[in-house]
Amino acid sequence: MDHELTIFISLSRQPRMYVQSDRFDAVCAYMDGYDAALRGRVLNGFRHWLLSEGDEWSNLPWWGIVRRNLFPDQNPADALSKSGSDEALEALACYLEQFCSCIKVGGLQAIYAKYNAWLLSRTDDATAEFRDRILEIIDSEKRRHNIEE
């Protein structure tokens, strides 16, 4: 996965080396397809990492979260200007570098643990269903392993 993430970082910074378009949406589409071809192996945990690094719940895909973080007042479905696209690609490269560093330090387990802690700390209605489901799973595992608090 490290090799593919390195390619994705390079792709974000020099898109014309890999794809015909240097637009953010085209680069993200390429990455999504590449990741899908590898059954989600490359970007596994990236969306969860992005969410846990922020303070807002979102049901957007990873590329939408990157755009939302960068341009919070803009509709993620609207086309980006050339300069906006360039800025989004650089932000994506930085996010991917940070994500890669987190994986090297703690692995996916640490990323998902942080995401679960972030999700459980939320108090908004949008995440209530997820919080309840996580607590059900935790309780079920405690009963299964005879763990008492």
ABEGO torsion letter per residue (X at the ends): XAAAAAAAAAAAABAAAABABABAAAAAAAAAAAAAAAGGAAABGAAAAAAAABABBBABBAAAAAAAAABAABBAABBBBAAAAAAAAAAAAAAAAAAAAAAAAAEAAAAAAAAAAAAAABABAAAAAAAAAAAAAAAAAAAAAGBBX
